[in-house]
Amino acid sequence: MSLEMLLLFTFVLAIFLGFELISKVPSQLHTPLMSGANAISGITIVGALVAAGSVTEGAFSVVLGTLAVTFATINVCGGYLVTDRMLAMFRTKKPGGSK
């Protein structure tokens, strides 16, 4: 089995496993899991900044690093927005209509 086939098999297996795990998560656990995913994406941003800043490795790594920084930043911001919206559902509303 070649390395490419092994990597493809691992990628497809991760897709199916991830889908099965995410579909079985109850809504009460969504917020803590999203916070953990945001922390992991924050680590991804640090690694992507290192890749984007390495000028000695060539233009391809700089482009990939810049794309990684962009997508990880979008993921972190979107995750925090979703988490805030989910937590807003559990906040008690004060009398008078304000939050």
C-alpha positions as CSV (number, residue, x, y, z in Angstrom):
1,M,0.0,0.0,0.0
2,S,1.5,3.3,-1.0
3,L,1.8,6.3,1.2
4,E,-0.8,8.3,-0.8
5,M,-3.3,5.5,-0.4
6,L,-2.7,5.3,3.3
7,L,-3.1,9.1,3.7
8,L,-6.3,9.0,1.6
9,F,-7.7,6.1,3.7
10,T,-6.9,8.0,6.9
11,F,-8.6,11.1,5.6
12,V,-11.8,9.3,4.5
13,L,-11.8,7.4,7.9
14,A,-11.5,10.8,9.7
15,I,-14.4,12.2,7.7
16,F,-16.7,9.3,8.6
17,L,-15.6,9.2,12.2
18,G,-16.0,12.9,12.6
19,F,-19.5,12.9,11.1
20,E,-20.6,10.0,13.4
21,L,-19.2,11.7,16.5
22,I,-20.7,15.2,15.7
23,S,-24.1,13.8,14.9
24,K,-24.3,12.0,18.3
25,V,-23.4,15.1,20.4
26,P,-26.4,16.3,22.5
27,S,-27.2,20.0,22.3
28,Q,-26.2,20.5,25.9
29,L,-22.6,19.6,25.1
30,H,-22.3,21.8,22.0
31,T,-21.0,24.9,23.8
32,P,-18.2,23.1,25.8
33,L,-17.1,21.3,22.7
34,M,-17.1,24.5,20.6
35,S,-14.9,26.1,23.2
36,G,-12.4,23.3,22.9
37,A,-12.5,23.5,19.1
38,N,-11.8,27.2,19.3
39,A,-8.8,26.5,21.5
40,I,-7.4,24.1,18.9
41,S,-8.0,26.6,16.1
42,G,-6.1,29.1,18.1
43,I,-3.1,26.8,18.2
44,T,-3.6,26.3,14.4
45,I,-3.3,30.1,14.0
46,V,0.0,30.1,15.8
47,G,1.4,27.3,13.6
48,A,0.1,29.0,10.5
49,L,1.7,32.3,11.4
50,V,5.0,30.5,11.7
51,A,4.5,28.9,8.3
52,A,3.4,32.2,6.7
53,G,6.4,34.0,8.2
54,S,9.0,31.6,7.0
55,V,10.3,33.5,4.0
56,T,13.2,31.1,3.5
57,E,10.9,28.1,2.6
58,G,9.5,29.6,-0.6
59,A,6.4,31.3,-1.9
60,F,4.2,28.1,-1.7
61,S,4.5,27.8,2.1
62,V,3.9,31.5,2.5
63,V,0.7,31.2,0.5
64,L,-0.5,28.1,2.4
65,G,0.4,29.7,5.7
66,T,-1.6,32.8,4.8
67,L,-4.6,30.7,3.8
68,A,-4.3,28.7,7.0
69,V,-4.2,31.9,9.1
70,T,-7.3,33.2,7.2
71,F,-9.4,30.1,7.6
72,A,-8.4,29.4,11.2
73,T,-9.3,33.0,12.1
74,I,-12.7,32.7,10.4
75,N,-13.2,29.4,12.3
76,V,-12.3,30.9,15.7
77,C,-14.5,34.0,15.2
78,G,-17.4,32.0,13.9
79,G,-17.0,29.6,16.8
80,Y,-17.1,32.3,19.4
81,L,-20.2,33.9,17.8
82,V,-22.0,30.6,17.8
83,T,-21.0,29.9,21.4
84,D,-22.2,33.3,22.5
85,R,-25.5,32.8,20.7
86,M,-25.9,29.4,22.3
87,L,-25.1,30.8,25.8
88,A,-27.6,33.7,25.2
89,M,-30.4,31.1,25.0
90,F,-29.7,30.1,28.6
91,R,-29.4,33.6,30.1
92,T,-32.4,34.8,32.1
93,K,-34.1,37.9,30.8
94,K,-34.4,40.8,33.2
95,P,-37.8,42.6,33.6
96,G,-38.2,45.4,31.2
97,G,-37.0,43.6,28.1
98,S,-33.2,44.2,28.5
99,K,-30.8,41.3,28.7
